[in-house]
């Protein structure tokens, strides 16, 4: 049996529409949630974060964030007293916002804070350190890989 060109064109269009509908169905089922629910409110305070980052870059010594096998170590600048350092460390998981959490900064006498990685899911984390010393705010951000 020989097929004519009109039938082939119609079969191609029907096949194309079916594939298009399948792709649309698959993409409609994907979760496309925003990174944060209050995106626009956070956009307004973003300039404050930029100012804090610039202030941090002006320091002679920076925060050292080191990922070790069982912990993440935050070493704050030696120019500050350990009792004067305060603030929060925000752990942001890009793949799942349900895993995000915030930890208060509580350093030891050598200006070091350690976060155990046993409670963290393995993979990529964005760490945002919003800290202050004597009412002067600073901000540091780093992407870390927990193994």
C-alpha positions in Angstrom: 0.0 0.0 0.0 1.4 3.4 -1.0 0.8 6.5 1.1 0.4 9.8 -0.6 2.0 13.1 0.5 -1.3 14.5 1.9 -1.6 11.7 4.4 2.0 12.1 5.5 1.5 15.9 6.1 -1.6 15.2 8.2 0.1 12.5 10.2 3.1 14.8 10.9 0.8 17.6 12.2 -1.2 15.2 14.4 2.1 13.8 15.8 3.4 17.3 16.4 0.3 18.4 18.2 0.3 15.2 20.4 4.0 15.8 21.4 3.3 19.4 22.1 0.3 18.5 24.4 2.5 16.0 26.2 5.2 18.5 26.8 2.7 21.1 28.0 1.2 18.6 30.4 4.6 17.6 31.8 5.7 21.3 32.3 2.4 22.2 33.9 3.0 19.7 36.6 6.4 21.1 37.6 6.7 23.2 40.8 7.7 26.7 39.9 7.5 28.3 43.3 9.4 31.5 43.9 12.6 31.5 45.9 10.7 33.4 48.6 7.1 34.2 49.1 7.6 37.9 49.9 9.9 38.5 47.0 9.0 42.2 46.5 9.4 43.1 50.2 12.9 41.5 50.2 13.8 43.4 47.0 13.3 46.7 48.9 15.7 45.8 51.7 18.3 44.4 49.3 20.1 47.8 49.2 20.8 47.5 52.9 22.3 44.1 52.2 24.6 45.6 49.5 25.7 48.4 52.0 26.5 45.7 54.6 28.5 43.7 52.0 30.5 46.8 51.0 31.2 47.6 54.6 32.4 44.0 55.1 34.7 44.2 52.0 36.3 47.3 53.6 37.5 45.3 56.6 41.1 44.3 56.8 40.1 40.7 57.8 37.1 38.8 56.5 35.0 36.0 57.9 36.5 32.6 57.0 33.8 30.0 56.3 35.4 26.5 56.1 33.6 23.3 55.3 35.1 20.3 57.2 34.0 16.7 57.1 31.5 16.9 60.0 31.1 20.7 60.5 31.1 24.2 59.0 33.5 26.5 60.8 32.9 30.3 60.9 36.0 32.2 62.0 35.2 35.9 62.6 37.9 38.6 62.3 40.4 38.8 65.1 40.0 42.6 65.2 36.7 42.2 67.1 36.1 40.9 70.6 34.1 37.6 70.7 31.5 39.1 73.1 30.7 41.9 70.7 29.8 39.7 67.7 26.1 39.0 67.2 23.7 38.2 64.4 22.3 35.3 62.4 23.5 32.7 60.0 20.9 31.7 57.4 21.2 28.4 55.6 19.4 28.5 52.3 18.8 25.3 50.3 18.0 26.3 46.7 16.4 23.0 45.8 14.0 22.9 48.7 12.9 25.9 50.8 11.5 23.6 53.5 15.1 22.8 54.5 16.1 26.5 55.1 16.9 27.4 58.7 18.5 30.2 60.7 21.0 29.9 63.5 22.0 32.7 65.9 25.7 33.6 66.1 27.2 32.4 69.4 31.0 32.5 69.1 33.5 31.0 71.6 36.4 33.0 73.0 38.5 32.6 69.8 35.6 34.1 67.7 34.7 30.8 66.1 31.3 29.2 65.7 30.8 25.6 64.5 27.7 24.2 62.9 27.5 20.4 62.7 26.7 19.1 59.2 25.0 15.9 60.5 21.6 17.7 60.5 22.2 19.2 57.0 21.2 17.4 53.9 24.1 16.7 51.6 24.5 19.0 48.6 24.6 22.7 47.8 23.8 25.3 50.4 23.9 29.1 50.3 25.1 30.5 53.6 24.3 34.1 54.5 25.9 35.6 57.6 24.3 38.8 58.8 26.4 39.9 61.7 27.1 43.0 63.7 29.7 44.4 66.0 29.0 47.4 68.2 25.8 48.3 66.3 27.7 48.2 62.9 26.2 45.7 60.5 28.1 43.4 58.2 27.0 40.8 55.6 28.8 37.8 54.1 27.5 35.2 51.7 29.1 32.0 50.5 28.0 28.9 48.6 29.1 25.7 50.3 28.9 22.0 49.4 28.1 19.6 52.3 29.3 16.0 51.7 
